[in-house]
Amino acid sequence: MEGVKKFTVGYTGGEQANPTYQNIKDATEACLIEYDPSVISYQKILDQWATQHHPFMMQKTQYRSAIFVKNGEERRIAEEKIEELFVGSGKKVYTEVEEAGIFYRGEEYHQDYLNKQTAGRNTMYF
């Protein structure tokens, strides 16, 4: 996406330090998105998230649906997006909005995962 500077896969949302994929502890798998707000808005990033995410099923902690926010404005926008998903689908949305805490970078094999898995093959994503 134009305006996204960096996309890092990792873990957050738990109380126990240093989670890993093999020892997730009480954390949730998450993506840290660094972006240029003069090019792309937080709202546009959430719009894109909503087209690729299925928040209508309750999941265990590792895979739960959550948006981690840094301030009141991000919280407002995230809560509006969740309401929009509910109104558009009529289904319960299992996405939690929480204050962003410590983010732990995931293992290298998780970074840019899809490109690593499909390298050298003709692929399309829907």
FENZIWO-V379132 format. One record per residue. N is the residue number from 1. RES is the residue in one small letter. PHI is phi in whole degrees, 0 to 359 (none if undefined). Layout:
n->N res->RES phi->PHI
n->N res->RES phi->PHI
This chain:
n->1 res->m phi->none
n->2 res->e phi->297
n->3 res->g phi->100
n->4 res->v phi->276
n->5 res->k phi->273
n->6 res->k phi->206
n->7 res->f phi->229
n->8 res->t phi->238
n->9 res->v phi->268
n->10 res->g phi->186
n->11 res->y phi->221
n->12 res->t phi->200
n->13 res->g phi->83
n->14 res->g phi->242
n->15 res->e phi->266
n->16 res->q phi->275
n->17 res->a phi->283
n->18 res->n phi->57
n->19 res->p phi->292
n->20 res->t phi->225
n->21 res->y phi->298
n->22 res->q phi->282
n->23 res->n phi->221
n->24 res->i phi->293
n->25 res->k phi->58
n->26 res->d phi->253
n->27 res->a phi->271
n->28 res->t phi->239
n->29 res->e phi->295
n->30 res->a phi->211
n->31 res->c phi->238
n->32 res->l phi->261
n->33 res->i phi->247
n->34 res->e phi->260
n->35 res->y phi->218
n->36 res->d phi->260
n->37 res->p phi->293
n->38 res->s phi->279
n->39 res->v phi->250
n->40 res->i phi->221
n->41 res->s phi->269
n->42 res->y phi->301
n->43 res->q phi->302
n->44 res->k phi->295
n->45 res->i phi->295
n->46 res->l phi->294
n->47 res->d phi->300
n->48 res->q phi->294
n->49 res->w phi->306
n->50 res->a phi->295
n->51 res->t phi->281
n->52 res->q phi->241
n->53 res->h phi->235
n->54 res->h phi->241
n->55 res->p phi->268
n->56 res->f phi->261
n->57 res->m phi->232
n->58 res->m phi->286
n->59 res->q phi->235
n->60 res->k phi->291
n->61 res->t phi->310
n->62 res->q phi->302
n->63 res->y phi->247
n->64 res->r phi->297
n->65 res->s phi->270
n->66 res->a phi->209
n->67 res->i phi->241
n->68 res->f phi->260
n->69 res->v phi->250
n->70 res->k phi->255
n->71 res->n phi->201
n->72 res->g phi->297
n->73 res->e phi->294
n->74 res->e phi->298
n->75 res->r phi->299
n->76 res->r phi->301
n->77 res->i phi->295
n->78 res->a phi->296
n->79 res->e phi->294
n->80 res->e phi->295
n->81 res->k phi->295
n->82 res->i phi->297
n->83 res->e phi->298
n->84 res->e phi->299
n->85 res->l phi->296
n->86 res->f phi->295
n->87 res->v phi->298
n->88 res->g phi->289
n->89 res->s phi->247
n->90 res->g phi->74
n->91 res->k phi->254
n->92 res->k phi->295
n->93 res->v phi->258
n->94 res->y phi->263
n->95 res->t phi->257
n->96 res->e phi->262
n->97 res->v phi->250
n->98 res->e phi->225
n->99 res->e phi->296
n->100 res->a phi->291
n->101 res->g phi->242
n->102 res->i phi->293
n->103 res->f phi->251
n->104 res->y phi->252
n->105 res->r phi->299
n->106 res->g phi->283
n->107 res->e phi->299
n->108 res->e phi->301
n->109 res->y phi->293
n->110 res->h phi->272
n->111 res->q phi->287
n->112 res->d phi->55
n->113 res->y phi->306
n->114 res->l phi->298
n->115 res->n phi->296
n->116 res->k phi->293
n->117 res->q phi->285
n->118 res->t phi->248
n->119 res->a phi->305
n->120 res->g phi->82
n->121 res->r phi->245
n->122 res->n phi->278
n->123 res->t phi->223
n->124 res->m phi->225
n->125 res->y phi->245
n->126 res->f phi->238
